[in-house]
């Protein structure tokens, strides 16, 4: 029987304004918060998020890491590396970073979390 921790809640809206445990950023392997959803996260969340990403450094394609959420209402950001900087997401990289994102959330935080529209390919 599924309990509250075993549920994924999908919400629509501006993920930078949501009061949730974590939001997911469709990241590049360099963890550079450029434009789109990542840019909105950087703009509203402040410089500390990019600083944490810089301290982590480059991550392998398909992996995911967690940082604090800076000034955002959420507590954490899960950065799922589905592409190289300037590259494109492939079906395989999307599958891998989705799985690693879920595993990272399961092992690191107890959370309800939101997927950015860009991450879902919409």
C-alpha positions in Angstrom: 0.0 0.0 0.0 1.4 3.4 -1.0 2.0 5.9 1.7 2.4 9.7 1.5 6.2 9.3 0.8 5.4 6.9 -2.1 3.5 9.5 -4.1 4.6 11.9 -6.8 2.4 15.0 -7.1 2.5 16.7 -10.5 1.6 20.4 -10.5 1.4 23.0 -13.3 2.7 26.6 -12.9 5.8 28.5 -12.2 8.1 26.1 -10.3 10.1 29.0 -8.8 7.0 30.0 -6.8 6.0 26.6 -5.5 6.3 25.7 -1.9 7.6 22.1 -2.2 10.5 20.1 -0.9 12.3 20.2 -4.2 12.0 21.3 -7.8 13.8 19.7 -10.7 16.1 21.6 -13.1 16.8 20.3 -16.5 20.5 20.8 -16.2 23.5 20.5 -18.5 26.6 18.5 -17.4 28.5 21.7 -16.5 25.7 22.8 -14.1 25.6 26.2 -15.7 22.3 27.9 -15.0 21.8 29.7 -18.3 18.4 30.4 -19.8 14.9 29.0 -19.7 13.9 27.2 -16.5 17.5 27.2 -15.2 17.7 31.0 -15.8 14.4 31.6 -13.9 15.7 29.5 -11.0 18.9 31.5 -10.9 17.2 34.8 -11.2 14.6 34.2 -8.4 16.8 31.9 -6.3 19.9 34.1 -6.2 23.6 33.6 -6.8 24.1 30.9 -4.1 22.5 28.2 -6.3 25.0 28.8 -9.1 27.8 28.9 -6.5 26.8 25.5 -5.1 26.7 24.2 -8.7 30.2 25.6 -9.3 31.5 23.9 -6.1 30.1 20.6 -7.3 31.5 21.0 -10.8 30.9 19.0 -13.9 28.7 15.9 -13.6 28.3 12.9 -16.0 25.5 13.0 -18.5 22.4 11.3 -17.0 23.3 12.0 -13.4 21.6 14.3 -10.9 22.8 16.3 -7.9 21.0 18.3 -5.2 21.7 21.9 -4.1 19.9 24.3 -1.8 17.2 26.5 -3.3 18.5 29.9 -2.3 15.7 32.4 -2.0 13.1 30.1 -3.6 10.2 28.8 -1.6 11.3 25.2 -2.2 14.0 23.7 0.0 16.1 21.9 -2.7 16.8 21.8 -6.4 17.6 18.6 -8.1 19.7 19.3 -11.1 19.2 16.5 -13.7 21.9 16.5 -16.4 20.1 15.5 -19.5 22.4 17.3 -22.0 25.9 18.7 -22.4 26.3 22.5 -22.3 24.8 23.7 -25.6 23.7 20.2 -26.6 20.4 18.4 -26.9 18.5 15.9 -24.8 18.4 12.4 -26.1 15.9 9.7 -25.2 18.6 7.8 -23.3 19.9 10.8 -21.4 16.4 11.8 -20.4 15.7 8.2 -19.2 18.9 8.1 -17.2 18.6 11.6 -15.6 15.0 10.9 -14.7 15.9 7.6 -13.0 18.8 9.2 -11.2 16.7 12.2 -10.2 14.2 9.9 -8.6 16.9 7.9 -6.9 18.6 11.0 -5.6 15.3 12.3 -4.2 14.5 9.0 -2.6 17.8 8.6 -1.0 18.5 12.2 0.0 15.2 13.9 0.8 11.6 13.1 1.6 9.8 15.3 -0.8 7.0 16.3 -3.1 8.6 17.8 -6.2 7.8 19.4 -9.5 9.1 18.8 -13.0 9.8 21.9 -15.1 8.0 22.1 -18.4 11.3 22.1 -20.2 12.3 18.9 -18.6 9.2 17.2 -19.8 9.9 18.3 -23.3 6.9 20.6 -23.6 
